[in-house]
Amino acid sequence: MNCRCWIYCVLVILINNSISFAQCGCVGGAAVGTLVQSGSSSNSGILKNNSLRTSIFFVNSFGDQYFKGDKKLDSGVIKNYNTSFLGLQFEYGLFDRFTIETQIGYYVDKFQDFGTYTMQGKGFSNISLLGKYNFYKSRTYQVEWTLGAGVSIPLDRGDNSLPQHLRASSGAYSASIVSYLYKGYKKNQLYFILLNKYDYNFENNDLYLYGNNFTNSFYISKNIVEKLNTVIGIRTDYRSKDKYDGYYNYDSGWFQFSISPQINYSIYNFNIGLYYDIPVYKYYNGTQLTSKGSFGLNISKDYDLFSTKDK
């Protein structure tokens, strides 16, 4: 931690003795937040040429459990947290095998209860740009494999009065690589999807560097009746340790295994999806406040633009 940050923390403590180090705007707070994989980018492959998909999704994440490794602790500095995230996404089939995607995110609330006081942040997080190219697609075998790459740009450099982990944005750029593998059995109304996503994060202006993320998701989808299908998702999330001013934060980074039951319904050209993420196994480096679960709602609609039908 640099000298300027130390001085700020000391001044805060001198002004108000009830404020702890965890409240300092340099780092502080708990490194937990919304896992938006189920409602965010690259959950689909490519779109057909000149088609547009718009999606809006909401994710709420919460937790009140501290873990050290894979052992649950009785308590910690922060009693609980709650985050609400809103995302807007556009996908466009630029060519037959190439789709572009952009997403903008907004934290409605990032809340943490320290016991004697609470703190919260909100605001725009980032905007992401992604290109996806289909390398293989077979209608006969009902198989699709698509790869993509993109960048995420911070929209808010951060409120310096808030701890790092309560700011709406990390304040840093990131780059992503994604993979989408699909296998369908249309006759049985059964579908399998494998998603892989790697995020490489860069250091922000406050010298804080979030660890890199690697997420693997496997979904099994089955039609129940017309326009209604259920989905069971299995996901692993791995994040490496954070760094501050070049030094590792040993109370950061984790591995988590989750299951995610979902239901999707189509009506009037809209697709509505509901899901609930349930952590089954958690391993956290050092001592950290962890996610107890999250739920989300996704609403999307497809449009055929410049359609050329035979007259």
C-alpha positions in Angstrom: 0.0 0.0 0.0 1.5 3.3 -1.0 2.1 6.3 1.3 -0.8 8.4 0.0 -3.2 5.5 0.7 -1.9 5.0 4.2 -2.2 8.7 5.1 -5.8 8.6 3.9 -6.7 5.6 6.0 -5.1 7.2 9.2 -7.0 10.4 8.6 -10.3 8.6 8.3 -9.7 6.7 11.5 -8.8 9.9 13.4 -11.9 11.6 12.2 -14.2 8.8 13.1 -13.1 6.0 15.4 -16.0 3.8 14.4 -14.7 3.5 10.9 -12.4 0.5 10.4 -9.7 -0.2 7.8 -12.1 -2.1 5.7 -14.0 1.1 5.0 -11.0 2.9 3.5 -11.4 3.9 -0.1 -8.0 2.5 -1.1 -9.0 -1.2 -1.2 -11.4 -2.4 1.6 -14.8 -3.9 1.6 -15.3 -7.5 0.6 -14.3 -8.8 -2.9 -17.7 -10.4 -3.6 -20.2 -9.4 -6.2 -22.5 -10.5 -8.9 -21.8 -13.5 -11.0 -23.6 -12.6 -14.2 -22.6 -15.5 -16.4 -26.1 -16.9 -16.7 -27.5 -13.7 -18.0 -24.6 -12.2 -19.8 -22.5 -12.4 -22.9 -21.8 -15.5 -25.0 -24.6 -17.7 -23.7 -25.5 -18.2 -27.3 -23.7 -18.9 -30.5 -24.0 -16.9 -33.7 -27.1 -15.3 -35.2 -28.1 -15.6 -38.8 -27.2 -12.7 -41.1 -29.0 -9.4 -40.5 -30.8 -10.6 -37.4 -30.8 -8.7 -34.1 -31.2 -9.9 -30.5 -31.9 -7.5 -27.7 -31.7 -8.7 -24.1 -32.2 -7.1 -20.7 -31.3 -9.0 -17.5 -31.3 -8.5 -13.8 -29.1 -10.4 -11.3 -29.2 -10.3 -7.5 -26.4 -11.8 -5.5 -26.2 -12.1 -1.7 -24.1 -13.7 1.1 -23.4 -13.7 4.8 -20.9 -16.5 5.2 -17.1 -16.2 5.7 -14.9 -19.0 4.5 -11.2 -19.9 5.0 -10.3 -22.4 2.4 -13.3 -24.6 2.3 -14.2 -24.2 5.9 -17.1 -22.0 7.0 -16.3 -19.5 9.8 -18.6 -18.2 12.5 -18.3 -14.5 11.5 -16.2 -11.8 10.0 -15.8 -8.0 9.7 -18.8 -7.7 7.3 -22.1 -9.1 8.4 -23.6 -9.5 4.9 -23.7 -8.1 1.4 -26.2 -7.7 -1.4 -25.7 -6.6 -5.0 -28.2 -5.9 -7.8 -27.0 -5.8 -11.4 -28.8 -4.7 -14.5 -27.5 -5.4 -18.0 -28.6 -4.5 -21.5 -27.2 -6.5 -24.4 -27.4 -6.3 -28.2 -26.3 -9.0 -30.6 -26.2 -8.6 -34.4 -25.5 -11.2 -37.2 -23.1 -9.2 -39.3 -22.3 -12.1 -41.6 -23.5 -15.7 -41.8 -20.7 -16.9 -39.5 -19.9 -13.7 -37.6 -21.9 -12.0 -34.8 -21.0 -8.9 -32.9 -22.2 -8.2 -29.4 -22.2 -5.3 -27.0 -23.3 -5.1 -23.4 -23.6 -2.3 -20.9 -23.9 -2.9 -17.2 -25.3 -0.9 -14.2 -25.1 -1.7 -10.5 -28.4 -0.7 -9.0 -26.9 -1.3 -5.6 -23.7 -2.8 -4.1 -24.4 -3.0 -0.3 -22.3 -4.2 2.6 -23.3 -4.2 6.3 -20.4 -3.7 8.6 -22.5 -4.1 11.8 -22.2 -0.5 13.2 -22.6 1.1 9.8 -23.4 0.2 6.2 -21.9 1.3 2.9 -23.1 1.1 -0.7 -22.2 2.0 -4.2 -24.1 2.2 -7.5 -23.5 3.3 -11.0 -22.4 2.1 -14.5 -19.8 -0.7 -14.4 -18.5 -1.2 -18.0 -19.3 -1.7 -21.6 -18.1 -4.7 -23.5 -17.5 -5.4 -27.2 -17.3 -8.9 -28.5 -16.9 -10.6 -31.9 -17.9 -14.3 -32.3 -17.0 -16.5 -35.3 -18.5 -19.8 -36.1 -15.8 -22.4 -37.1 -18.1 -25.4 -37.5 -21.8 -25.9 -37.9 -23.7 -29.0 -39.0 -27.5 -29.1 -39.4 -27.2 -32.9 -40.0 -25.4 -33.6 -36.7 -26.9 -30.5 -34.9 -23.5 -29.4 -33.8 -22.1 -25.8 -33.5 -18.7 -24.5 -32.3 -18.1 -20.8 -32.0 -15.2 -18.8 -30.7 -15.1 -15.2 -29.7 -12.9 -12.4 -28.3 -13.6 -9.0 -26.9 -12.7 -6.2 -24.5 -14.5 -4.6 -21.5 -14.1 -0.8 -21.0 -14.8 0.8 -17.6 -17.5 3.5 -17.6 -16.7 4.8 -14.1 -13.2 5.3 -12.7 -14.7 4.9 -9.2 -15.8 6.9 -6.3 -12.6 7.4 -4.2 -14.7 7.8 -1.0 -15.8 4.1 -1.4 -13.8 1.0 -0.8 -12.5 -0.6 -4.0 -14.9 -3.5 -3.9 -17.9 -1.3 -3.4 -17.3 0.8 -6.5 -19.6 0.2 -9.4 -16.7 -0.4 -11.7 -13.3 -2.0 -11.3 -11.9 1.0 -13.1 -9.8 -1.2 -15.3 -9.9 -2.7 -18.8 -10.2 -6.4 -19.4 -9.9 -8.8 -22.4 -12.0 -12.0 -22.9 -11.9 -15.2 -24.9 -15.0 -17.3 -25.1 -16.0 -20.7 -26.5 -19.5 -22.0 -27.3 -20.1 -25.7 -28.1 -23.6 -26.9 -28.9 -25.1 -30.3 -29.5 -28.8 -30.9 -30.1 -31.2 -33.8 -30.4 -34.2 -32.1 -31.9 -36.2 -35.3 -32.1 -35.9 -35.8 -28.3 -36.2 -32.0 -27.7 -32.9 -32.3 -25.8 -29.9 -29.9 -26.1 -26.4 -29.6 -24.6 -24.3 -26.5 -24.3 -20.7 -26.1 -23.1 -19.5 -22.5 -22.4 -15.9 -21.5 -21.5 -14.9 -17.9 -20.7 -11.5 -16.5 -19.8 -11.1 -12.9 -18.6 -7.7 -11.2 -18.3 -7.9 -8.1 -16.1 -5.6 -5.0 -16.2 -4.5 -2.8 -13.4 -6.6 0.3 -12.6 -5.4 3.8 -11.8 -5.4 3.0 -8.1 -2.8 0.2 -8.7 -5.3 -2.5 -7.9 -5.3 -5.6 -10.2 -8.2 -8.0 -10.0 -7.3 -11.7 -10.6 -8.1 -13.3 -13.9 -11.3 -15.4 -14.2 -11.9 -18.7 -15.8 -15.5 -19.9 -16.0 -16.8 -23.2 -17.3 -20.6 -23.8 -17.7 -22.4 -26.9 -18.9 -26.2 -26.7 -19.6 -28.7 -29.5 -20.3 -32.0 -28.2 -21.8 -35.2 -30.2 -22.3 -38.5 -29.1 -23.7 -41.4 -29.8 -21.4 -44.3 -28.5 -23.5 -44.4 -26.2 -26.5 -42.6 -22.9 -25.7 -41.5 -24.1 -22.2 -38.2 -25.7 -21.4 -36.2 -26.4 -18.3 -32.4 -26.1 -18.0 -29.9 -27.5 -15.5 -26.6 -25.7 -15.4 -23.4 -26.8 -13.8 -20.6 -24.2 -13.4 -17.1 -23.8 -12.1 -15.7 -20.4 -11.3 -11.9 -19.9 -10.7 -10.3 -16.5 -10.0 -6.6 -16.0 -9.3 -5.4 -13.7 -6.5 -5.7 -10.0 -6.7 -2.7 -7.7 -6.5 -2.3 -4.2 -5.0 0.7 -2.1 -6.0 2.4 -5.3 -7.3 1.8 -7.3 -4.1 -0.6 -10.2 -3.8 -3.7 -9.9 -1.7 -3.8 -13.3 -0.1 -7.4 -12.8 1.0 -8.6 -13.0 -2.6 -9.1 -15.6 -5.3 -11.3 -18.6 -5.2 -12.8 -21.7 -6.7 -16.5 -22.3 -6.7 -18.7 -25.1 -8.0 -22.4 -24.2 -8.5 -25.6 -25.7 -9.9 -28.2 -23.5 -11.7 -31.8 -24.7 -12.3 -33.5 -22.6 -14.9 -36.8 -22.3 -16.7 -37.4 -20.5 -20.1 -40.7 -19.5 -21.7 -41.4 -18.0 -25.1 -44.4 -15.8 -25.7 -45.1 -13.2 -28.4 -41.6 -13.5 -29.8 -40.1 -12.8 -26.4 -38.0 -15.3 -24.4 -38.2 -15.1 -20.6 -35.8 -16.9 -18.4 -35.5 -17.4 -14.7 -32.6 -19.0 -12.9 -31.2 -19.6 -9.4 -27.4 -20.2 -8.8 -26.6 -22.4 -5.8 -23.0 -22.8 -4.6 -22.3 -26.4 -3.8 -18.6 -26.3 -3.1 -16.5 -23.2 -2.2 -12.7 -22.8 -1.7 -11.5 -19.3 -0.8 -7.9 -18.2 -0.4 -7.3 -16.6 3.0 -10.5 -15.4 4.8 -13.3 -14.0 2.6 -17.0 -13.2 2.6 -18.6 -15.5 0.1 -21.7 -15.7 -2.1 -24.6 -17.7 -0.7 -26.5 -17.6 -4.0 -27.9 -15.5 -6.7 -31.0 -15.3 -8.9 -31.7 -13.7 -12.2 -34.3 -12.8 -14.8 -33.5 -12.5 -18.5 -35.9 -11.1 -21.2 -34.8 -11.3 -24.9 -36.3 -10.7 -28.3 -35.1 -11.5 -31.8 -35.7 -9.4 -34.9 -35.2 -10.2 -38.6 -33.8 -7.1 -40.2 -33.8 -6.5 -44.0 -35.5 -9.8 -44.5 -35.4 -11.0 -48.1 -38.3 -13.5 -48.7 -39.3 -14.8 -52.0 -42.1 -12.8 -53.5 
